[in-house]
């Protein structure tokens, strides 16, 4: 069982994840309007890249945009979860060992105390996002069972990882559940809303390029006549 989930199933899930995400990127680019988007981006590539970079970076900083500042609680729980979601898969010691064994890539690792803190923070952040879906009226109105499924799917690797980390008598069971839940996450992600892990950068880049080129950008003069 352990050989299977650490071997063929892990390779398969990673392959599905990367191929699926690459498909999403290609599909997104091909879906851009030739006249409204691609022509303008090609003609003013330099200004577009600056706008894309600023759009991505500002939304990755707490309080970096008005959208974050007007919703401080949402901003807090969002970044509380995503700090762990971004760092732990790559820089947790156990994960770094697996990555090195599979691909020969040696990554720096987080101190154990920091990794434990990030794990707990991520779970608290997920709980906060769940509470938001229940308590905020307009979010509750838009929430469907599918959204709860996505939230649970995102939570399982963290919850089972914490149980695996701190359990004493049933750690082997939690290890298996943790690995399988993470592999299910990787397989499902490209085909669900979880594909925002990649499409976030695509959409933010497109919006940034639109404002930098077709809408004049930040004090760069009048908009181009596209």
C-alpha positions as a Python dict, from the first residue, in 0.01 Angstrom:
ca = {
    (1, 'X'): (0, 0, 0),
    (2, 'X'): (271, 248, 99),
    (3, 'X'): (480, 161, -206),
    (4, 'X'): (179, 222, -430),
    (5, 'X'): (72, 559, -287),
    (6, 'X'): (432, 685, -271),
    (7, 'X'): (510, 541, -614),
    (8, 'X'): (278, 501, -914),
    (9, 'X'): (-19, 686, -763),
    (10, 'X'): (194, 985, -665),
    (11, 'X'): (358, 1009, -1007),
    (12, 'X'): (18, 975, -1175),
    (13, 'X'): (-144, 1246, -961),
    (14, 'X'): (144, 1489, -1022),
    (15, 'X'): (132, 1421, -1397),
    (16, 'X'): (-244, 1480, -1409),
    (17, 'X'): (-202, 1801, -1210),
    (18, 'X'): (65, 1955, -1432),
    (19, 'X'): (-81, 1839, -1764),
    (20, 'X'): (-427, 1954, -1657),
    (21, 'X'): (-301, 2295, -1544),
    (22, 'X'): (-105, 2338, -1867),
    (23, 'X'): (-423, 2260, -2060),
    (24, 'X'): (-607, 2528, -1861),
    (25, 'X'): (-339, 2785, -1946),
    (26, 'X'): (-346, 2703, -2319),
    (27, 'X'): (-726, 2704, -2321),
    (28, 'X'): (-731, 3044, -2147),
    (29, 'X'): (-489, 3200, -2394),
    (30, 'X'): (-667, 3054, -2695),
    (31, 'X'): (-995, 3189, -2559),
    (32, 'X'): (-874, 3549, -2568),
    (33, 'X'): (-1028, 3765, -2837),
    (34, 'X'): (-792, 3801, -3132),
    (35, 'X'): (-912, 4155, -3200),
    (36, 'X'): (-968, 4292, -2850),
    (37, 'X'): (-689, 4120, -2659),
    (38, 'X'): (-410, 3953, -2850),
    (39, 'X'): (-361, 4230, -3107),
    (40, 'X'): (-333, 4498, -2837),
    (41, 'X'): (-101, 4288, -2621),
    (42, 'X'): (128, 4215, -2914),
    (43, 'X'): (148, 4578, -3027),
    (44, 'X'): (227, 4713, -2678),
    (45, 'X'): (401, 4416, -2517),
    (46, 'X'): (626, 4623, -2289),
    (47, 'X'): (348, 4828, -2131),
    (48, 'X'): (136, 4515, -2105),
    (49, 'X'): (402, 4322, -1913),
    (50, 'X'): (441, 4604, -1663),
    (51, 'X'): (64, 4614, -1609),
    (52, 'X'): (44, 4235, -1574),
    (53, 'X'): (326, 4229, -1319),
    (54, 'X'): (173, 4508, -1108),
    (55, 'X'): (-171, 4347, -1114),
    (56, 'X'): (-36, 4013, -993),
    (57, 'X'): (196, 4154, -727),
    (58, 'X'): (-53, 4400, -576),
    (59, 'X'): (-314, 4128, -528),
    (60, 'X'): (-52, 3907, -359),
    (61, 'X'): (11, 4169, -88),
    (62, 'X'): (-238, 4206, 201),
    (63, 'X'): (-385, 4553, 164),
    (64, 'X'): (-216, 4598, -171),
    (65, 'X'): (-545, 4673, -344),
    (66, 'X'): (-868, 4845, -249),
    (67, 'X'): (-1046, 4509, -268),
    (68, 'X'): (-830, 4378, 15),
    (69, 'X'): (-856, 4697, 222),
    (70, 'X'): (-1236, 4720, 222),
    (71, 'X'): (-1268, 4358, 342),
    (72, 'X'): (-999, 4326, 611),
    (73, 'X'): (-1141, 4014, 779),
    (74, 'X'): (-1170, 3828, 449),
    (75, 'X'): (-819, 3941, 362),
    (76, 'X'): (-688, 3811, 694),
    (77, 'X'): (-839, 3461, 669),
    (78, 'X'): (-752, 3439, 297),
    (79, 'X'): (-383, 3503, 355),
    (80, 'X'): (-387, 3299, 675),
    (81, 'X'): (-478, 2994, 468),
    (82, 'X'): (-274, 3066, 158),
    (83, 'X'): (56, 3128, 338),
    (84, 'X'): (58, 2764, 446),
    (85, 'X'): (-98, 2641, 122),
    (86, 'X'): (189, 2790, -79),
    (87, 'X'): (484, 2714, 149),
    (88, 'X'): (407, 2376, 305),
    (89, 'X'): (372, 2162, -12),
    (90, 'X'): (728, 2248, -116),
    (91, 'X'): (926, 2339, 196),
    (92, 'X'): (793, 2107, 464),
    (93, 'X'): (1082, 1871, 545),
    (94, 'X'): (894, 1551, 459),
    (95, 'X'): (768, 1700, 132),
    (96, 'X'): (1114, 1828, 37),
    (97, 'X'): (1254, 1477, 88),
    (98, 'X'): (987, 1331, -142),
    (99, 'X'): (1055, 1597, -408),
    (100, 'X'): (1428, 1527, -393),
    (101, 'X'): (1376, 1152, -419),
    (102, 'X'): (1136, 1188, -713),
    (103, 'X'): (1297, 1466, -916),
    (104, 'X'): (1644, 1519, -769),
    (105, 'X'): (1557, 1879, -672),
    (106, 'X'): (1685, 1985, -331),
    (107, 'X'): (1474, 2256, -166),
    (108, 'X'): (1531, 2446, 159),
    (109, 'X'): (1310, 2331, 445),
    (110, 'X'): (1105, 2513, 705),
    (111, 'X'): (1189, 2486, 1075),
    (112, 'X'): (958, 2236, 1243),
    (113, 'X'): (797, 2495, 1471),
    (114, 'X'): (725, 2726, 1178),
    (115, 'X'): (583, 2441, 970),
    (116, 'X'): (354, 2339, 1256),
    (117, 'X'): (241, 2700, 1298),
    (118, 'X'): (168, 2738, 928),
    (119, 'X'): (-34, 2415, 930),
    (120, 'X'): (-252, 2532, 1216),
    (121, 'X'): (-284, 2879, 1061),
    (122, 'X'): (-402, 2728, 733),
    (123, 'X'): (-673, 2526, 909),
    (124, 'X'): (-786, 2835, 1101),
    (125, 'X'): (-795, 3026, 772),
    (126, 'X'): (-1009, 2755, 612),
    (127, 'X'): (-1246, 2764, 908),
    (128, 'X'): (-1265, 3142, 864),
    (129, 'X'): (-1351, 3103, 496),
    (130, 'X'): (-1620, 2851, 586),
    (131, 'X'): (-1767, 3085, 850),
    (132, 'X'): (-1769, 3365, 592),
    (133, 'X'): (-1977, 3151, 357),
    (134, 'X'): (-2230, 3098, 635),
    (135, 'X'): (-2245, 3444, 790),
    (136, 'X'): (-2205, 3686, 497),
    (137, 'X'): (-2542, 3707, 324),
    (138, 'X'): (-2432, 3768, -35),
    (139, 'X'): (-2165, 3497, -11),
    (140, 'X'): (-2414, 3254, 144),
    (141, 'X'): (-2659, 3320, -142),
    (142, 'X'): (-2394, 3227, -397),
    (143, 'X'): (-2261, 2922, -212),
    (144, 'X'): (-2355, 2580, -349),
    (145, 'X'): (-2277, 2223, -237),
    (146, 'X'): (-2002, 2229, -500),
    (147, 'X'): (-1832, 2516, -313),
    (148, 'X'): (-1843, 2319, 11),
    (149, 'X'): (-1695, 2019, -169),
    (150, 'X'): (-1404, 2233, -291),
    (151, 'X'): (-1348, 2375, 58),
    (152, 'X'): (-1347, 2028, 216),
    (153, 'X'): (-1115, 1898, -56),
    (154, 'X'): (-871, 2182, 19),
    (155, 'X'): (-895, 2123, 393),
    (156, 'X'): (-836, 1747, 399),
    (157, 'X'): (-459, 1749, 327),
    (158, 'X'): (-403, 2003, 606),
    (159, 'X'): (-625, 1837, 866),
    (160, 'X'): (-490, 1489, 796),
    (161, 'X'): (-135, 1628, 785),
    (162, 'X'): (-173, 1777, 1132),
    (163, 'X'): (-322, 1452, 1261),
    (164, 'X'): (-31, 1259, 1108),
    (165, 'X'): (218, 1502, 1263),
    (166, 'X'): (84, 1491, 1617),
    (167, 'X'): (-72, 1145, 1648),
    (168, 'X'): (120, 880, 1836),
    (169, 'X'): (-62, 550, 1803),
    (170, 'X'): (-240, 589, 1466),
    (171, 'X'): (18, 787, 1270),
    (172, 'X'): (51, 522, 995),
    (173, 'X'): (-322, 538, 929),
    (174, 'X'): (-315, 920, 916),
    (175, 'X'): (-11, 909, 688),
    (176, 'X'): (-199, 699, 435),
    (177, 'X'): (-510, 918, 455),
    (178, 'X'): (-296, 1233, 424),
    (179, 'X'): (-110, 1114, 115),
    (180, 'X'): (-425, 986, -57),
    (181, 'X'): (-617, 1307, 17),
    (182, 'X'): (-330, 1513, -126),
    (183, 'X'): (-319, 1295, -438),
    (184, 'X'): (-695, 1326, -485),
    (185, 'X'): (-649, 1703, -453),
    (186, 'X'): (-383, 1702, -726),
    (187, 'X'): (-595, 1490, -961),
    (188, 'X'): (-914, 1691, -913),
    (189, 'X'): (-763, 2043, -902),
    (190, 'X'): (-725, 2106, -1279),
    (191, 'X'): (-1091, 2021, -1341),
    (192, 'X'): (-1248, 2230, -1064),
    (193, 'X'): (-1235, 2582, -921),
    (194, 'X'): (-904, 2481, -767),
    (195, 'X'): (-750, 2554, -1106),
    (196, 'X'): (-736, 2914, -984),
    (197, 'X'): (-390, 2817, -856),
    (198, 'X'): (-279, 2880, -1214),
    (199, 'X'): (-564, 3076, -1369),
    (200, 'X'): (-531, 3345, -1100),
    (201, 'X'): (-208, 3453, -1266),
    (202, 'X'): (-366, 3442, -1611),
    (203, 'X'): (-670, 3649, -1520),
    (204, 'X'): (-476, 3903, -1314),
    (205, 'X'): (-221, 3939, -1594),
    (206, 'X'): (-497, 3994, -1850),
    (207, 'X'): (-669, 4257, -1635),
    (208, 'X'): (-336, 4429, -1571),
    (209, 'X'): (-254, 4435, -1941),
    (210, 'X'): (-600, 4569, -2023),
    (211, 'X'): (-558, 4862, -1788),
    (212, 'X'): (-198, 4926, -1894),
    (213, 'X'): (-272, 4921, -2267),
    (214, 'X'): (-636, 4964, -2361),
    (215, 'X'): (-731, 5189, -2069),
    (216, 'X'): (-428, 5409, -2048),
    (217, 'X'): (-256, 5250, -1752),
    (218, 'X'): (-129, 5446, -1455),
    (219, 'X'): (-79, 5802, -1581),
    (220, 'X'): (51, 5685, -1916),
    (221, 'X'): (-174, 5910, -2123),
    (222, 'X'): (-498, 5831, -2305),
    (223, 'X'): (-611, 5479, -2379),
    (224, 'X'): (-506, 5323, -2704),
    (225, 'X'): (-787, 5314, -2965),
    (226, 'X'): (-852, 4942, -2983),
}
